[in-house]
Amino acid sequence: MKKKSNFDILMIMFGFTFFSGSMLIGQTLSNGLNLIDFILCIFIGGIILGIFGGTLGFISSKTNDDMKSLSIKSFGIKGSYLPSILVGVTQVGWYGVGVSMFAVPVANILAPDNIFILYLLIVIFGVFMTISTCIGIKSITKVSYIAVFTILIFGILSIIYATNSKSIDIFNSFGLKENISFIVGLEMVIGSYISGSITTPNFAKYGKNPLFIGIICFMAFLLGNGLMIVFGAASNILVGGNDIFDIFTYFGFNILGIIILGLNIWSSCDNGLYSAGLEFENIFKIEHKKIILILGLLSTLCSYYLYSNFISFLSVMNYTLPPVGVVLITNYLFKRDYSKNKINLFNCFAVIVGIITSFFVNYGIPVVNGIAITFMISTLKYIIKK
């Protein structure tokens, strides 16, 4: 396995966290939180995301293990099918959502209410990104370099341009439409990308310096995801949208808006499909590129349905994946290796209980509840054995 530079990993991780879905969260938060609570939610939630993703990034860079290998060490050969199914299915769905996140707004510009154009764009973009992902980590790296700098520069410029053009006091425009509690806002920020942080090992394993890679992953989830939430809030306040794409199209820069949106989606979704391919390769023992082609096709076919149920799908991802990451971390901390075992029932049990807790224990922050109970159960086993 050829290692990549720290800057390559930086670009990959920021490209991964630059996602339009987080901008939707920014729109909602700006409607219901005042500016101070908005900033605090992004900061505290970002730190939690960063610690989770950064820890997994450090572990994978240290061990040279991707998500699949860490799962086998934690759950056993057959037991690893549980996290592979959970991560694989949700990442395929994430890819499908992203395809329509691009196709729907573009179709609304090119041919509103024309369902044929919409589905044609879904197929074209889905096939295009699937082929790109098949090329592998080299393609993902190149796309990330282009996307990160383009989105960062033009995103900031679009907000400055819109602010000057509309003369709106952004700072006093927060929390005027709804009433969202601080806890709910914090949950939304954590939930915006906690599922994505689980797949960090698939890319961080290419890093050379574990400490630097851990810091890079931490900063990507704190700053990269946080910036997307800010962009969504700015778009909402300035032009009533939920994406910097809406700012561009509002002022008539349609082509530029489409390019920025495409790069935004592309740099995140190829990571998701790449991760899904690794997980299903673990289960079905099919070559990675072949499984990516199959998954890309299936996800593209289901894309619009997944997009239409995005919020529900996001909740499922946020509740099911974090317990898997917790077990991977605790297993590394206690230096256990079950890769020669068929199944580690205790760790499987810990994940299942964590998922159930996230779904049904609504006190506080459900995602954090699931993480906490999974940590206690998985840690208990090692303490008892000592």
C-alpha positions as a Python dict, from the first residue, in 0.01 Angstrom:
ca = {
    (1, 'M'): (0, 0, 0),
    (2, 'K'): (149, 330, -109),
    (3, 'K'): (125, 601, 158),
    (4, 'K'): (12, 955, 78),
    (5, 'S'): (136, 1288, 207),
    (6, 'N'): (-32, 1457, 501),
    (7, 'F'): (-157, 1727, 266),
    (8, 'D'): (-319, 1464, 41),
    (9, 'I'): (-507, 1326, 341),
    (10, 'L'): (-601, 1680, 441),
    (11, 'M'): (-758, 1738, 99),
    (12, 'I'): (-936, 1402, 100),
    (13, 'M'): (-1086, 1456, 445),
    (14, 'F'): (-1195, 1815, 379),
    (15, 'G'): (-1339, 1708, 45),
    (16, 'F'): (-1528, 1438, 233),
    (17, 'T'): (-1673, 1681, 489),
    (18, 'F'): (-1760, 1947, 230),
    (19, 'F'): (-2111, 1816, 171),
    (20, 'S'): (-2440, 1984, 79),
    (21, 'G'): (-2631, 1781, 338),
    (22, 'S'): (-2463, 1978, 616),
    (23, 'M'): (-2578, 2303, 454),
    (24, 'L'): (-2938, 2186, 503),
    (25, 'I'): (-2862, 2163, 874),
    (26, 'G'): (-2729, 2519, 862),
    (27, 'Q'): (-3056, 2643, 714),
    (28, 'T'): (-3260, 2484, 992),
    (29, 'L'): (-3030, 2603, 1271),
    (30, 'S'): (-3024, 2962, 1144),
    (31, 'N'): (-3403, 2966, 1150),
    (32, 'G'): (-3431, 2855, 1512),
    (33, 'L'): (-3115, 2953, 1705),
    (34, 'N'): (-2970, 3290, 1796),
    (35, 'L'): (-2618, 3363, 1674),
    (36, 'I'): (-2441, 3271, 2001),
    (37, 'D'): (-2617, 2934, 2029),
    (38, 'F'): (-2557, 2871, 1661),
    (39, 'I'): (-2180, 2920, 1703),
    (40, 'L'): (-2170, 2713, 2023),
    (41, 'C'): (-2357, 2425, 1861),
    (42, 'I'): (-2113, 2417, 1569),
    (43, 'F'): (-1812, 2440, 1802),
    (44, 'I'): (-1917, 2182, 2062),
    (45, 'G'): (-2072, 1947, 1808),
    (46, 'G'): (-1767, 1983, 1585),
    (47, 'I'): (-1534, 1893, 1871),
    (48, 'I'): (-1734, 1577, 1942),
    (49, 'L'): (-1728, 1483, 1573),
    (50, 'G'): (-1359, 1566, 1553),
    (51, 'I'): (-1263, 1354, 1853),
    (52, 'F'): (-1456, 1058, 1712),
    (53, 'G'): (-1321, 1087, 1357),
    (54, 'G'): (-974, 1193, 1470),
    (55, 'T'): (-937, 893, 1701),
    (56, 'L'): (-1036, 651, 1425),
    (57, 'G'): (-802, 832, 1186),
    (58, 'F'): (-511, 797, 1428),
    (59, 'I'): (-584, 426, 1483),
    (60, 'S'): (-605, 343, 1112),
    (61, 'S'): (-288, 534, 1026),
    (62, 'K'): (-106, 365, 1314),
    (63, 'T'): (-220, 13, 1224),
    (64, 'N'): (-248, 56, 843),
    (65, 'D'): (-599, -92, 877),
    (66, 'D'): (-908, 23, 692),
    (67, 'M'): (-1261, -12, 826),
    (68, 'K'): (-1290, -372, 706),
    (69, 'S'): (-967, -485, 875),
    (70, 'L'): (-1048, -306, 1203),
    (71, 'S'): (-1392, -471, 1201),
    (72, 'I'): (-1242, -819, 1157),
    (73, 'K'): (-1005, -755, 1449),
    (74, 'S'): (-1293, -632, 1667),
    (75, 'F'): (-1580, -862, 1567),
    (76, 'G'): (-1414, -1171, 1421),
    (77, 'I'): (-1422, -1298, 1062),
    (78, 'K'): (-1797, -1367, 1042),
    (79, 'G'): (-1883, -1112, 1309),
    (80, 'S'): (-1737, -837, 1091),
    (81, 'Y'): (-2033, -887, 858),
    (82, 'L'): (-2248, -694, 1107),
    (83, 'P'): (-2055, -364, 1081),
    (84, 'S'): (-1999, -427, 709),
    (85, 'I'): (-2373, -451, 647),
    (86, 'L'): (-2449, -144, 862),
    (87, 'V'): (-2177, 71, 706),
    (88, 'G'): (-2215, -66, 353),
    (89, 'V'): (-2591, -18, 327),
    (90, 'T'): (-2587, 332, 476),
    (91, 'Q'): (-2296, 449, 259),
    (92, 'V'): (-2468, 319, -56),
    (93, 'G'): (-2775, 514, 50),
    (94, 'W'): (-2563, 821, 120),
    (95, 'Y'): (-2428, 801, -232),
    (96, 'G'): (-2780, 776, -373),
    (97, 'V'): (-2894, 1081, -179),
    (98, 'G'): (-2598, 1279, -312),
    (99, 'V'): (-2671, 1193, -675),
    (100, 'S'): (-3020, 1345, -650),
    (101, 'M'): (-2893, 1639, -444),
    (102, 'F'): (-2714, 1738, -762),
    (103, 'A'): (-2972, 1630, -1020),
    (104, 'V'): (-3283, 1789, -863),
    (105, 'P'): (-3165, 2154, -842),
    (106, 'V'): (-2995, 2132, -1182),
    (107, 'A'): (-3311, 1989, -1338),
    (108, 'N'): (-3511, 2274, -1182),
    (109, 'I'): (-3290, 2519, -1371),
    (110, 'L'): (-3274, 2337, -1704),
    (111, 'A'): (-3629, 2205, -1730),
    (112, 'P'): (-3861, 2258, -1433),
    (113, 'D'): (-4133, 1991, -1394),
    (114, 'N'): (-3976, 1773, -1664),
    (115, 'I'): (-3940, 1434, -1497),
    (116, 'F'): (-3750, 1286, -1792),
    (117, 'I'): (-3469, 1544, -1762),
    (118, 'L'): (-3453, 1483, -1386),
    (119, 'Y'): (-3405, 1108, -1420),
    (120, 'L'): (-3166, 1153, -1711),
    (121, 'L'): (-2946, 1375, -1494),
    (122, 'I'): (-2962, 1123, -1210),
    (123, 'V'): (-2843, 846, -1441),
    (124, 'I'): (-2568, 1056, -1603),
    (125, 'F'): (-2428, 1188, -1274),
    (126, 'G'): (-2464, 848, -1104),
    (127, 'V'): (-2276, 666, -1381),
    (128, 'F'): (-2012, 938, -1396),
    (129, 'M'): (-1936, 926, -1023),
    (130, 'T'): (-1942, 546, -1016),
    (131, 'I'): (-1677, 528, -1289),
    (132, 'S'): (-1472, 791, -1106),
    (133, 'T'): (-1487, 592, -782),
    (134, 'C'): (-1379, 273, -961),
    (135, 'I'): (-1047, 441, -1041),
    (136, 'G'): (-978, 440, -668),
    (137, 'I'): (-795, 656, -416),
    (138, 'K'): (-600, 840, -691),
    (139, 'S'): (-922, 974, -840),
    (140, 'I'): (-1063, 1061, -497),
    (141, 'T'): (-746, 1257, -416),
    (142, 'K'): (-752, 1456, -740),
    (143, 'V'): (-1123, 1536, -710),
    (144, 'S'): (-1070, 1649, -350),
    (145, 'Y'): (-792, 1892, -447),
    (146, 'I'): (-1011, 2055, -710),
    (147, 'A'): (-1326, 2057, -498),
    (148, 'V'): (-1183, 2187, -171),
    (149, 'F'): (-1011, 2495, -313),
    (150, 'T'): (-1298, 2574, -552),
    (151, 'I'): (-1573, 2542, -290),
    (152, 'L'): (-1373, 2732, -28),
    (153, 'I'): (-1284, 3026, -252),
    (154, 'F'): (-1611, 3066, -439),
    (155, 'G'): (-1821, 2986, -132),
    (156, 'I'): (-1668, 3272, 65),
    (157, 'L'): (-1681, 3507, -235),
    (158, 'S'): (-2048, 3427, -295),
    (159, 'I'): (-2140, 3517, 63),
    (160, 'I'): (-1941, 3843, 49),
    (161, 'Y'): (-2104, 3934, -284),
    (162, 'A'): (-2453, 3854, -159),
    (163, 'T'): (-2402, 4045, 166),
    (164, 'N'): (-2287, 4356, -17),
    (165, 'S'): (-2565, 4331, -275),
    (166, 'K'): (-2853, 4282, -33),
    (167, 'S'): (-2732, 4489, 263),
    (168, 'I'): (-2866, 4238, 515),
    (169, 'D'): (-2747, 4235, 876),
    (170, 'I'): (-2660, 3866, 895),
    (171, 'F'): (-2565, 3868, 1263),
    (172, 'N'): (-2908, 3986, 1377),
    (173, 'S'): (-3102, 3759, 1141),
    (174, 'F'): (-3065, 3434, 1332),
    (175, 'G'): (-3352, 3260, 1512),
    (176, 'L'): (-3636, 3469, 1371),
    (177, 'K'): (-3852, 3195, 1214),
    (178, 'E'): (-3858, 2901, 1456),
    (179, 'N'): (-3768, 2807, 1811),
    (180, 'I'): (-3506, 2532, 1840),
    (181, 'S'): (-3356, 2436, 2176),
    (182, 'F'): (-2980, 2431, 2218),
    (183, 'I'): (-2983, 2053, 2279),
    (184, 'V'): (-3175, 1988, 1958),
    (185, 'G'): (-2935, 2213, 1767),
    (186, 'L'): (-2635, 2032, 1914),
    (187, 'E'): (-2787, 1697, 1820),
    (188, 'M'): (-2835, 1817, 1463),
    (189, 'V'): (-2470, 1923, 1432),
    (190, 'I'): (-2344, 1594, 1575),
    (191, 'G'): (-2588, 1402, 1359),
    (192, 'S'): (-2487, 1593, 1046),
    (193, 'Y'): (-2172, 1382, 1002),
    (194, 'I'): (-2125, 1135, 1287),
    (195, 'S'): (-2205, 856, 1041),
    (196, 'G'): (-1941, 977, 797),
    (197, 'S'): (-1674, 982, 1068),
    (198, 'I'): (-1701, 603, 1098),
    (199, 'T'): (-1553, 556, 751),
    (200, 'T'): (-1247, 771, 827),
    (201, 'P'): (-1016, 464, 849),
    (202, 'N'): (-1070, 389, 479),
    (203, 'F'): (-874, 702, 391),
    (204, 'A'): (-664, 777, 698),
    (205, 'K'): (-481, 443, 660),
    (206, 'Y'): (-290, 603, 371),
    (207, 'G'): (-141, 865, 605),
    (208, 'K'): (225, 851, 705),
    (209, 'N'): (219, 1015, 1048),
    (210, 'P'): (-56, 887, 1284),
    (211, 'L'): (-54, 1194, 1508),
    (212, 'F'): (-78, 1438, 1219),
    (213, 'I'): (-348, 1226, 1054),
    (214, 'G'): (-550, 1226, 1377),
    (215, 'I'): (-524, 1606, 1396),
    (216, 'I'): (-613, 1642, 1026),
    (217, 'C'): (-926, 1428, 1069),
    (218, 'F'): (-1021, 1623, 1382),
    (219, 'M'): (-990, 1955, 1197),
    (220, 'A'): (-1183, 1826, 895),
    (221, 'F'): (-1488, 1739, 1102),
    (222, 'L'): (-1466, 2054, 1315),
    (223, 'L'): (-1385, 2310, 1045),
    (224, 'G'): (-1485, 2142, 717),
    (225, 'N'): (-1829, 2027, 828),
    (226, 'G'): (-1872, 2341, 1039),
    (227, 'L'): (-1802, 2564, 740),
    (228, 'M'): (-2070, 2386, 535),
    (229, 'I'): (-2322, 2452, 814),
    (230, 'V'): (-2223, 2820, 810),
    (231, 'F'): (-2260, 2831, 430),
    (232, 'G'): (-2612, 2685, 460),
    (233, 'A'): (-2708, 2942, 722),
    (234, 'A'): (-2572, 3230, 511),
    (235, 'S'): (-2759, 3108, 204),
    (236, 'N'): (-3081, 3089, 404),
    (237, 'I'): (-3051, 3437, 551),
    (238, 'L'): (-2930, 3607, 233),
    (239, 'V'): (-3146, 3449, -39),
    (240, 'G'): (-3381, 3206, 137),
    (241, 'G'): (-3187, 2900, 16),
    (242, 'N'): (-3004, 2614, 183),
    (243, 'D'): (-2685, 2590, -26),
    (244, 'I'): (-2428, 2825, -178),
    (245, 'F'): (-2566, 2694, -508),
    (246, 'D'): (-2879, 2898, -430),
    (247, 'I'): (-2671, 3214, -390),
    (248, 'F'): (-2511, 3169, -731),
    (249, 'T'): (-2840, 3100, -908),
    (250, 'Y'): (-3017, 3385, -725),
    (251, 'F'): (-2776, 3632, -885),
    (252, 'G'): (-2783, 3457, -1224),
    (253, 'F'): (-2451, 3268, -1204),
    (254, 'N'): (-2618, 2937, -1294),
    (255, 'I'): (-2324, 2765, -1462),
    (256, 'L'): (-2085, 2849, -1178),
    (257, 'G'): (-2346, 2731, -927),
    (258, 'I'): (-2385, 2397, -1105),
    (259, 'I'): (-2006, 2347, -1112),
    (260, 'I'): (-1969, 2424, -740),
    (261, 'L'): (-2263, 2198, -650),
    (262, 'G'): (-2127, 1915, -863),
    (263, 'L'): (-1783, 1933, -701),
    (264, 'N'): (-1941, 1952, -356),
    (265, 'I'): (-2143, 1635, -410),
    (266, 'W'): (-1872, 1453, -605),
    (267, 'S'): (-1600, 1498, -341),
    (268, 'S'): (-1824, 1344, -73),
    (269, 'C'): (-2014, 1075, -258),
    (270, 'D'): (-1714, 905, -416),
    (271, 'N'): (-1579, 853, -62),
    (272, 'G'): (-1909, 697, 45),
    (273, 'L'): (-1928, 457, -250),
    (274, 'Y'): (-1561, 365, -208),
    (275, 'S'): (-1627, 275, 157),
    (276, 'A'): (-1941, 79, 71),
    (277, 'G'): (-1741, -121, -182),
    (278, 'L'): (-1487, -223, 81),
    (279, 'E'): (-1762, -339, 319),
    (280, 'F'): (-1951, -550, 66),
    (281, 'E'): (-1622, -688, -64),
    (282, 'N'): (-1571, -822, 288),
    (283, 'I'): (-1906, -1003, 278),
    (284, 'F'): (-1933, -1127, -80),
    (285, 'K'): (-1561, -1158, -164),
    (286, 'I'): (-1614, -979, -497),
    (287, 'E'): (-1339, -760, -641),
    (288, 'H'): (-1364, -401, -517),
    (289, 'K'): (-1414, -237, -858),
    (290, 'K'): (-1684, -485, -959),
    (291, 'I'): (-1877, -439, -637),
    (292, 'I'): (-1852, -58, -677),
    (293, 'L'): (-2010, -84, -1023),
    (294, 'I'): (-2295, -297, -888),
    (295, 'L'): (-2355, -75, -584),
    (296, 'G'): (-2330, 245, -790),
    (297, 'L'): (-2598, 116, -1029),
    (298, 'L'): (-2833, 8, -750),
    (299, 'S'): (-2785, 331, -559),
    (300, 'T'): (-2847, 541, -871),
    (301, 'L'): (-3171, 353, -940),
    (302, 'C'): (-3292, 421, -584),
    (303, 'S'): (-3149, 772, -572),
    (304, 'Y'): (-3463, 984, -595),
    (305, 'Y'): (-3648, 776, -335),
    (306, 'L'): (-3359, 810, -91),
    (307, 'Y'): (-3339, 1182, -159),
    (308, 'S'): (-3712, 1221, -93),
    (309, 'N'): (-3665, 1053, 247),
    (310, 'F'): (-3334, 1219, 330),
    (311, 'I'): (-3414, 1328, 687),
    (312, 'S'): (-3542, 983, 787),
    (313, 'F'): (-3243, 819, 621),
    (314, 'L'): (-3003, 1057, 799),
    (315, 'S'): (-3155, 960, 1135),
    (316, 'V'): (-3108, 589, 1061),
    (317, 'M'): (-2742, 649, 972),
    (318, 'N'): (-2678, 855, 1283),
    (319, 'Y'): (-2826, 594, 1513),
    (320, 'T'): (-2676, 279, 1359),
    (321, 'L'): (-2314, 364, 1278),
    (322, 'P'): (-2160, 538, 1587),
    (323, 'P'): (-2176, 221, 1808),
    (324, 'V'): (-1961, 44, 1548),
    (325, 'G'): (-1694, 314, 1576),
    (326, 'V'): (-1699, 292, 1956),
    (327, 'V'): (-1623, -80, 1949),
    (328, 'L'): (-1338, -28, 1702),
    (329, 'I'): (-1184, 231, 1936),
    (330, 'T'): (-1222, 30, 2259),
    (331, 'N'): (-1089, -284, 2093),
    (332, 'Y'): (-778, -92, 1986),
    (333, 'L'): (-731, 65, 2330),
    (334, 'F'): (-736, -275, 2500),
    (335, 'K'): (-513, -428, 2229),
    (336, 'R'): (-738, -719, 2136),
    (337, 'D'): (-734, -907, 1806),
    (338, 'Y'): (-1019, -1143, 1716),
    (339, 'S'): (-922, -1180, 1351),
    (340, 'K'): (-871, -1556, 1398),
    (341, 'N'): (-1211, -1600, 1565),
    (342, 'K'): (-1532, -1657, 1373),
    (343, 'I'): (-1734, -1412, 1578),
    (344, 'N'): (-1704, -1192, 1888),
    (345, 'L'): (-2058, -1208, 2022),
    (346, 'F'): (-1997, -961, 2302),
    (347, 'N'): (-1892, -677, 2070),
    (348, 'C'): (-2182, -758, 1836),
    (349, 'F'): (-2413, -741, 2138),
    (350, 'A'): (-2264, -405, 2241),
    (351, 'V'): (-2334, -257, 1895),
    (352, 'I'): (-2693, -387, 1885),
    (353, 'V'): (-2769, -250, 2234),
    (354, 'G'): (-2611, 83, 2138),
    (355, 'I'): (-2830, 108, 1828),
    (356, 'I'): (-3145, 22, 2024),
    (357, 'T'): (-3053, 282, 2286),
    (358, 'S'): (-3007, 551, 2020),
    (359, 'F'): (-3348, 477, 1869),
    (360, 'F'): (-3555, 447, 2186),
    (361, 'V'): (-3385, 645, 2465),
    (362, 'N'): (-3478, 1004, 2383),
    (363, 'Y'): (-3346, 1169, 2700),
    (364, 'G'): (-3062, 1408, 2615),
    (365, 'I'): (-2892, 1342, 2279),
    (366, 'P'): (-2984, 1000, 2135),
    (367, 'V'): (-2661, 961, 1936),
    (368, 'V'): (-2451, 1031, 2245),
    (369, 'N'): (-2667, 791, 2449),
    (370, 'G'): (-2591, 513, 2202),
    (371, 'I'): (-2220, 593, 2206),
    (372, 'A'): (-2210, 596, 2588),
    (373, 'I'): (-2390, 264, 2640),
    (374, 'T'): (-2182, 93, 2370),
    (375, 'F'): (-1863, 218, 2533),
    (376, 'M'): (-1970, 95, 2877),
    (377, 'I'): (-2065, -252, 2751),
    (378, 'S'): (-1759, -302, 2529),
    (379, 'T'): (-1526, -173, 2801),
    (380, 'L'): (-1688, -386, 3071),
    (381, 'K'): (-1582, -704, 2899),
    (382, 'Y'): (-1216, -612, 2902),
    (383, 'I'): (-1228, -490, 3262),
    (384, 'I'): (-1391, -814, 3379),
    (385, 'K'): (-1133, -1024, 3194),
    (386, 'K'): (-851, -835, 3366),
}
